[in-house]
């Protein structure tokens, strides 16, 4: 069990190292984040931990990224953790211990390879080659040229003859002169383009790794056979494209045919001074009553000249004698409105409906420096069971000669099946110039490799950690909320 835990710890630390940004800077800087005074409510019960805070600071240098975590209770330090991620691997130290923890670069690499092998992806990824990965060498000019020639040949076959003069009715209802291009995409054309794409992949050096991975899964057939593109199962798409010679209007009409059943297809596009508009429809074959349709518009905003109001909808509808029934529908809307201090509030709204299930998603931001806000909300109703989720930040921008950031209140609430949970905390984050480096000197401490901890050393570490935990609890008990929580837990125990 201890071996598994130490390996898990090493993997988590290695992931953290990879997640931290590697930014080069001539001037040292720090990224900071602080959460404070958290409050958790579950139903009628509330745990108020006012006075508790966690400070996190990261500093980037040329050879390593340093991290400092401080847990504070009523302003007093309860626990401090130092860490470094760089050429020496991962180093960590908990203040009060006699040794530091380390994970060597070799151990990180070995653990990564073990994870890949365990996931069955060893044939797909070669850890030794990741550092020398060059996208420009993945496809040769010869293979790419052959692929493009195939595409051009298919395009010449799809286009039926030369453009001819014609006319069509635009979205505004006006009949305009147009050039018409007729086209026909056969199942053989679709199969040919897929075959050309597979051939392009097969010509790449990565194809060998793909085949190795497939063989490990018991699939030793060629990639083409695995994709199994059968023209008998593909549609025929044919019709005409009309484009106006005087405006930016476009009209497409045609059909999608599968197994001798033909579904009418129309698409219209218009771009004017009033905005951009597009609609489309694919009707059910054999005079069926169902229709898959979409519409989209982007128009200048009257509230903010530089912003556009975007609206879109896609849905499947059933046209019956009793009216139009919605089988499913998704709508999206994005717009902006003026806020205080010449700022703008942006809105993104998404709604969905399918039978008895509905959902809504909204995301709003306001960049008013004195009243910043970011609000994300999601709600769903499935067969009468409702779930609501919301996450919002309200605060202000803070700036000085050496720092820029934001501070405010972060709130999270979840409600499902009548159960409500909410969490609230103070949040401050930003970037500042590093006056005093947080980099920790690990050279004076004995190093313990967490990937090879023995039973004997684990017992000694456990004793040291218990001492640190007891000291930390002593400090944390100065926070009234923590003391009340501990008393409640002891009474229940």
C-alpha positions in Angstrom: 0.0 0.0 0.0 2.8 2.5 0.9 4.6 1.7 -2.4 1.4 2.5 -4.3 0.9 5.7 -2.4 4.4 6.9 -2.9 4.2 6.2 -6.6 0.9 8.1 -6.8 2.5 11.0 -5.0 5.3 11.1 -7.5 3.0 11.0 -10.4 0.9 13.8 -9.0 3.9 15.9 -8.4 5.2 15.2 -11.9 1.9 16.3 -13.4 2.0 19.5 -11.4 5.5 20.2 -12.7 4.3 19.8 -16.3 1.2 21.9 -15.7 3.2 24.9 -14.4 4.0 27.5 -17.1 7.6 27.6 -18.3 8.0 31.3 -19.1 11.3 33.0 -19.7 11.6 36.4 -18.3 14.5 38.8 -17.9 13.0 40.2 -14.7 11.9 37.8 -12.0 8.2 37.7 -11.4 5.8 35.9 -9.1 2.3 34.5 -9.7 0.2 34.5 -6.6 -3.2 33.3 -5.5 -4.9 33.4 -2.0 -8.1 31.9 -0.8 -9.4 33.1 2.5 -12.3 32.9 4.9 -14.0 29.8 3.3 -17.6 29.0 4.2 -19.4 25.8 3.3 -23.2 25.2 3.6 -24.8 21.8 3.2 -28.6 22.2 3.6 -29.2 24.0 6.9 -25.7 23.2 8.2 -22.9 25.8 7.8 -19.2 25.6 8.4 -17.7 29.1 8.6 -13.9 29.1 8.6 -13.3 32.8 8.8 -9.7 33.4 9.7 -8.4 30.5 7.6 -6.4 31.2 4.4 -4.1 29.5 1.9 -1.4 31.4 0.1 0.2 30.1 -3.0 3.1 31.8 -4.8 5.0 30.6 -7.8 8.3 32.1 -9.1 9.9 31.4 -12.4 13.6 31.3 -12.9 15.8 30.1 -15.8 16.5 26.6 -14.3 13.5 26.0 -12.1 10.0 27.0 -10.9 9.7 27.6 -7.2 6.5 27.2 -5.3 5.5 28.3 -1.8 2.3 27.2 0.0 1.4 28.8 3.4 -1.6 27.7 5.4 -2.5 30.6 7.8 -4.8 30.5 10.9 -5.8 34.0 12.2 -2.8 35.4 10.4 -0.4 32.9 12.0 1.5 30.3 9.9 0.2 26.8 10.5 2.0 24.9 7.7 4.5 25.9 5.0 5.5 23.8 2.0 8.4 24.7 -0.4 8.8 23.0 -3.8 10.9 23.3 -6.9 10.4 21.9 -10.3 13.2 21.9 -12.9 16.4 20.3 -14.1 16.8 18.5 -10.8 13.3 17.0 -11.0 10.9 17.6 -8.2 12.0 18.8 -4.7 9.7 19.5 -1.8 10.1 20.4 1.9 7.6 20.8 4.7 8.9 23.2 7.3 9.7 21.4 10.5 10.9 18.2 8.9 14.5 17.0 8.9 14.6 15.9 5.3 13.4 17.0 1.9 11.5 14.9 -0.6 12.8 14.5 -4.2 11.8 12.8 -7.4 14.6 12.6 -9.9 14.1 13.3 -13.6 14.9 9.7 -14.3 12.2 8.5 -11.9 9.7 10.9 -13.4 10.5 9.6 -16.9 10.2 6.0 -15.7 6.9 6.6 -14.0 5.6 8.3 -17.2 6.6 5.3 -19.2 4.9 2.9 -16.8 1.7 4.9 -17.0 1.8 4.8 -20.8 2.4 1.0 -20.8 -0.3 0.5 -18.3 -2.8 2.4 -20.5 -1.9 0.4 -23.6 -0.5 3.4 -25.5 3.2 2.4 -25.5 3.0 1.7 -29.2 1.4 5.1 -29.9 3.8 7.2 -27.9 7.6 6.7 -27.6 8.8 8.8 -24.7 12.3 8.8 -26.1 11.1 10.5 -29.3 8.8 13.1 -27.8 11.7 15.6 -27.3 12.7 15.3 -31.0 9.1 15.4 -32.4 9.0 17.6 -35.5 5.6 18.1 -37.2 7.3 19.1 -40.5 8.8 15.7 -40.9 5.5 13.8 -40.3 4.3 14.1 -43.9 6.6 14.2 -46.9 6.2 16.8 -49.7 5.7 13.9 -52.2 2.9 12.3 -50.1 1.2 15.7 -49.6 1.5 16.5 -53.3 -0.1 13.2 -54.2 -2.9 13.8 -51.8 -3.6 17.3 -53.2 -3.6 15.9 -56.7 -6.2 13.4 -55.7 -8.4 16.2 -54.1 -8.1 18.3 -57.3 -9.0 15.4 -59.5 -12.1 14.6 -57.4 -13.1 18.2 -57.4 -12.9 18.3 -61.2 -15.2 15.3 -61.3 -17.6 16.7 -58.7 -18.2 19.9 -60.7 -20.6 19.3 -63.5 -19.6 21.5 -66.5 -19.0 25.2 -66.5 -20.9 27.9 -64.6 -24.1 29.1 -66.3 -26.2 32.2 -65.9 -29.3 31.8 -63.7 -31.2 33.5 -60.9 -32.4 32.8 -57.4 -34.4 34.3 -54.6 -32.3 35.7 -51.7 -33.1 35.7 -48.0 -34.5 39.2 -48.3 -37.0 37.9 -50.9 -35.4 39.6 -53.9 -34.8 37.8 -57.1 -31.2 38.3 -58.3 -29.0 37.3 -61.2 -26.5 34.6 -60.4 -24.0 32.1 -61.7 -24.9 28.5 -61.1 -22.5 25.6 -60.6 -23.9 22.1 -60.6 -22.2 19.4 -58.6 -22.6 15.8 -57.8 -20.7 14.0 -55.0 -21.0 10.2 -55.4 -20.3 7.5 -52.8 -17.2 6.6 -54.8 -16.0 10.2 -54.4 -16.4 10.1 -50.6 -14.7 6.7 -50.4 -11.9 8.0 -52.6 -11.2 11.0 -50.4 -11.2 8.8 -47.3 -8.8 6.3 -49.0 -6.5 9.2 -49.9 -6.5 10.4 -46.3 -5.6 6.9 -45.1 -2.8 6.7 -47.7 -1.5 10.0 -46.4 -1.4 8.7 -42.8 0.2 5.5 -44.0 3.0 7.4 -45.6 3.8 9.1 -42.3 6.5 7.9 -39.8 3.8 7.8 -37.1 1.9 5.1 -39.0 4.4 2.5 -37.6 3.5 3.5 -34.0 -0.2 3.4 -34.9 0.1 -0.2 -36.2 2.1 -1.2 -33.2 -0.6 0.1 -30.9 -3.3 -1.7 -33.0 -1.4 -4.9 -32.9 -1.2 -4.7 -29.1 -5.0 -4.5 -29.1 -5.3 -7.6 -31.3 -6.0 -5.7 -34.5 -3.3 -6.5 -37.1 -5.3 -5.6 -40.2 -4.3 -2.7 -42.4 -5.7 0.7 -41.4 -7.8 0.8 -44.5 -9.5 -2.4 -43.6 -10.2 -1.2 -40.1 -11.8 2.0 -41.4 -13.9 -0.1 -43.8 -15.3 2.6 -46.1 -18.1 0.9 -48.1 -19.5 3.1 -50.9 -22.8 1.1 -50.6 -23.3 2.8 -47.2 -22.4 6.3 -48.3 -24.8 9.0 -49.6 -24.9 10.8 -52.9 -25.0 14.6 -52.6 -26.0 16.6 -55.6 -27.4 20.0 -56.5 -26.5 23.5 -57.5 -24.7 26.4 -56.0 -26.0 29.9 -56.9 -23.9 32.9 -56.2 -24.9 36.5 -56.9 -22.8 38.5 -59.3 -23.9 41.7 -57.6 -24.0 40.9 -53.9 -22.6 38.5 -51.3 -25.7 36.3 -51.4 -25.3 32.5 -51.9 -27.9 29.8 -52.3 -27.5 26.0 -52.4 -30.2 23.6 -53.3 -29.9 19.9 -53.8 -30.5 16.5 -52.2 -28.9 13.8 -50.1 -29.7 10.4 -51.4 -29.2 7.1 -49.5 -30.7 3.8 -50.6 -32.8 5.5 -53.3 -34.4 7.8 -50.6 -33.8 11.4 -51.4 -33.8 14.2 -48.8 -34.1 17.8 -50.1 -31.3 20.2 -49.0 -31.2 24.0 -49.0 -28.7 26.5 -47.7 -28.8 30.3 -47.9 -26.1 32.8 -47.0 -26.3 36.6 -47.1 -23.9 39.3 -46.0 -25.2 42.9 -46.0 -24.7 46.2 -44.1 -27.3 44.8 -41.7 -25.2 41.8 -40.8 -24.5 38.2 -41.8 -27.3 35.7 -42.1 -27.4 31.9 -42.9 -30.2 29.3 -42.9 -30.3 25.7 -43.9 -32.7 22.8 -44.1 -32.5 19.0 -44.7 -36.0 17.5 -45.0 -36.9 13.9 -44.4 -36.9 11.7 -47.5 -40.0 10.4 -49.2 -42.1 13.4 -48.3 -41.6 12.8 -44.6 -42.7 15.4 -42.0 -39.4 15.8 -40.2 -36.9 18.6 -41.0 -33.4 19.3 -39.7 -32.9 23.0 -39.9 -30.5 25.7 -38.7 -30.4 29.5 -38.8 -27.6 31.9 -37.8 -27.2 35.7 -37.7 -24.6 38.2 -36.6 -25.7 41.8 -36.6 -24.0 45.0 -35.3 -24.9 45.8 -31.7 -26.8 49.0 -31.1 -25.4 49.1 -27.6 -21.7 48.7 -28.4 -20.6 49.5 -31.9 -17.6 47.2 -31.8 -19.7 44.2 -30.7 -22.1 42.0 -32.7 -25.2 40.3 -31.6 -25.0 36.6 -32.6 -28.0 34.3 -32.6 -28.1 30.7 -33.8 -30.5 27.7 -33.7 -30.3 24.2 -34.9 -33.1 21.7 -34.4 -35.1 18.7 -35.6 -38.7 19.5 -36.1 -41.8 17.5 -37.1 -44.3 19.2 -39.3 -47.8 17.8 -38.7 -51.3 18.9 -39.3 -51.5 20.0 -35.7 -48.5 22.2 -36.0 -44.7 22.0 -35.6 -43.4 19.7 -32.9 -39.8 20.1 -31.6 -37.9 16.9 -31.4 -34.7 18.6 -30.3 -33.5 22.2 -30.5 -30.4 24.0 -29.5 -30.1 27.8 -29.4 -27.2 30.1 -28.8 -27.0 33.8 -28.3 -24.0 36.1 -27.7 -24.2 39.9 -27.2 -22.7 42.8 -25.2 -24.1 45.7 -23.2 -22.5 48.8 -21.8 -21.5 48.7 -18.1 -20.0 51.2 -15.7 -16.6 53.0 -16.3 -16.8 52.6 -20.1 -16.7 48.8 -19.6 -18.7 46.1 -21.3 -20.7 43.1 -20.1 -20.6 40.1 -22.4 -23.2 37.4 -22.5 -23.2 33.9 -23.9 -26.4 31.9 -23.6 -27.0 28.3 -24.7 -30.3 26.4 -24.4 -31.3 22.9 -25.4 -34.6 21.0 -25.5 -35.2 17.3 -26.4 -38.4 15.6 -25.5 -38.9 16.1 -21.7 -35.3 17.2 -21.2 -34.1 20.8 -21.1 -30.9 22.5 -20.2 -29.6 26.1 -20.2 -26.0 27.4 -19.9 -25.0 31.0 -19.5 -21.6 32.7 -19.2 -21.3 36.5 -18.5 -18.3 38.7 -17.9 -18.0 42.4 -17.0 -14.6 44.1 -17.2 -15.5 47.1 -15.0 -12.3 47.5 -12.9 -14.3 48.5 -9.9 -17.0 45.9 -10.3 -15.6 42.9 -12.2 -17.7 39.8 -12.5 -17.5 36.4 -14.1 -20.7 34.2 -13.8 -21.1 30.7 -15.1 -24.5 29.0 -14.6 -25.9 25.7 -15.8 -29.3 24.1 -15.1 -31.0 20.9 -16.4 -34.4 19.3 -16.1 -34.5 15.7 -17.0 -37.9 14.0 -16.6 -38.8 16.4 -13.8 -35.5 16.0 -11.9 -33.8 19.4 -11.7 -30.1 20.2 -11.2 -28.6 23.7 -10.9 -24.9 24.7 -10.9 -23.5 28.2 -10.6 -20.0 29.6 -10.2 -19.3 33.3 -10.0 -16.6 35.7 -9.1 -17.3 39.3 -8.1 -14.5 41.7 -7.3 -12.3 44.4 -8.6 -8.9 45.0 -10.3 -5.9 45.9 -8.1 -2.8 47.5 -9.5 0.4 49.1 -8.3 3.8 49.8 -9.7 4.9 46.2 -9.0 1.7 44.2 -9.1 -1.5 43.6 -11.1 -4.3 41.3 -10.1 -7.8 40.8 -9.0 -9.5 40.3 -5.6 -13.1 39.5 -4.7 -15.5 36.7 -3.6 -15.7 33.4 -5.4 -19.0 31.5 -4.9 -20.1 28.0 -5.9 -23.5 26.5 -5.5 -25.0 23.2 -6.5 -28.6 22.0 -6.1 -29.9 18.6 -7.1 -33.0 16.7 -6.1 -33.8 19.2 -3.4 -30.3 19.0 -1.9 -28.3 22.3 -1.9 -24.6 22.8 -1.3 -22.8 26.2 -1.5 -19.2 27.3 -1.0 -17.9 30.8 -0.7 -14.3 32.1 -0.3 -12.3 35.2 -0.7 -10.0 35.0 -3.7 -7.0 37.2 -4.8 -4.7 36.4 -7.7 -2.3 38.2 -10.0 1.3 38.8 -11.0 3.9 40.8 -9.2 7.5 41.7 -9.5 9.6 39.5 -7.1 11.2 41.6 -4.4 12.4 38.7 -2.2 12.8 35.4 -3.9 10.8 32.4 -2.6 13.3 29.9 -4.0 14.3 27.5 -1.2 17.8 26.1 -0.7 17.5 22.4 -0.6 21.3 21.7 -0.6 21.6 21.7 3.2 18.9 19.0 3.7 19.1 15.2 3.4 17.1 14.0 0.4 14.5 11.2 0.4 13.4 9.8 -2.9 9.7 9.2 -2.5 9.7 6.5 -5.2 11.9 4.3 -3.0 10.8 4.8 0.6 11.5 1.8 2.8 9.3 0.5 5.7 11.9 1.7 8.1 12.2 5.2 6.7 8.4 5.5 6.3 7.9 4.9 10.0 10.3 7.8 10.8 8.7 10.1 8.3 5.3 9.2 9.8 6.4 10.3 13.2 7.8 13.6 11.9 4.6 14.3 10.0 2.4 13.5 13.0 4.4 16.1 14.9 3.8 18.7 12.2 0.1 17.8 12.0 -0.3 18.3 15.8 1.5 21.7 15.7 -0.7 22.7 12.7 -3.9 21.7 14.5 -2.8 23.7 17.5 -2.6 26.8 15.3 -5.8 26.0 13.4 -7.7 25.6 16.7 -7.3 29.4 17.0 -9.8 29.7 14.2 -13.3 29.6 15.8 -14.8 27.7 12.9 -12.1 25.0 13.0 -12.4 24.6 16.8 -16.2 24.2 16.5 -15.8 21.7 13.7 -13.3 19.6 15.7 -15.5 19.6 18.8 -18.4 18.5 16.7 -16.4 15.6 15.2 -15.2 14.5 18.6 -18.7 14.5 19.9 -19.9 12.4 17.0 -17.0 10.0 17.4 
